[in-house]
Amino acid sequence: MRDDPIVLPDKWVRIILYSFWLCAVFYAAASGLALLFTDEAKSEFFARIIAGPLAGIIGVVAIAELLCRYKREWLTSILIGASNGLAAIMIVANHEVELMVAVLLLPLLVSVFFLRQKVLLAASATGVGTYAALMAAYPPLQAEQSPAEAIALLFIFGAGTAILAGLLQRGAELARRWHIASTLNQALTQEKEQIERMLRMDGLSGLFNHRAFYEEAEKRLTAAGEAPGEFQLAVLDIDNFKSINDRYGHKVGDIVIKAVADTLRGLLGPEDMAFRYGGEEFTLLYGRPTPEADAAFVESIRQAIEELTFEEAPGLRVTVSIGVQAYAQGLNKHGLFEGGDRALYEAKRTGKNRIVRFS
């Protein structure tokens, strides 16, 4: 039999093998119970019905265990073959029609785990082959099976194959629908995330926007402990931005906005975030453990912006005023911003292009 290319997960291989061992347990229990009521000699019944078949069942399952462990590429053939072997042993040991119907369906039930029509059809073919071989090679079975019973048995076997094939087809249809629904849901999730990101981003600068600033400030305030240096807020405003627009035009004004945003982005640490609060105003949420580190970081921003040059506007000099508010217990997001904004106002009032800390 040609192996199915789909590899059955180890979990389901174990379940099938456990079911084979359970067949051995149930067979031993049922035949042992039958021993109590048989009219046949106990020793002969034990040897013919219990010991011999049970040894064969255990041998088949043990071989299947070993082959499944070391010959994974033969998995389909091993499991279908083992189920046919178990069926043959139980039929030879006790070949009433009712039992034969049950055990001949075992390969079909095993094949269903592979979720492939061709594996089911292969199991069906090998099951019929097993039955035909037993009929040809085991005279007691021929003696007890009338042609009508043989035809009925094959009809039931064929009907079982057809029903299981229908179930597999239905399962495949449901799997396709689930895949379509899952793909659509994933696309919708990605689209939602993209929309959410767009709602939190400023199109001109590429920085986070006003809304995202307050969301992040709320998160950091909630996560902050009692240490005064947990994080800091800087509020930046481009000095004399209106005169830049008036003199050079709004196109250059946009270029300045982008240049300042790029400068901020280039100086951020891993946990720092920059936002375009609105117009020519920016905010930074960052963490520096000491006042000295805080002062050096903010000064590096001021200097970097002051050193910007613009091909579109030779001679243009851009500066920023910066207000800083350090985290303090009891502040909410609005109080945090108000502190930085007041410090910014003081920097503007006292000459611009400078840094003022709120106290």
Secondary structure as UniProt FT lines:
FT   HELIX           10..35
FT   TURN            36..37
FT   HELIX           42..45
FT   HELIX           46..51
FT   HELIX           52..70
FT   HELIX           72..74
FT   HELIX           75..93
FT   HELIX           97..104
FT   HELIX           106..112
FT   TURN            113..115
FT   HELIX           117..137
FT   HELIX           139..144
FT   HELIX           147..200
FT   TURN            203..205
FT   HELIX           210..223
FT   TURN            228..229
FT   STRAND          232..238
FT   TURN            239..240
FT   HELIX           241..248
FT   HELIX           250..267
FT   TURN            270..271
FT   STRAND          273..278
FT   TURN            279..280
FT   STRAND          281..286
FT   HELIX           291..306
FT   TURN            311..312
FT   TURN            314..315
FT   STRAND          320..326
FT   TURN            329..330
FT   HELIX           333..349
FT   TURN            350..351
FT   STRAND          355..357
//
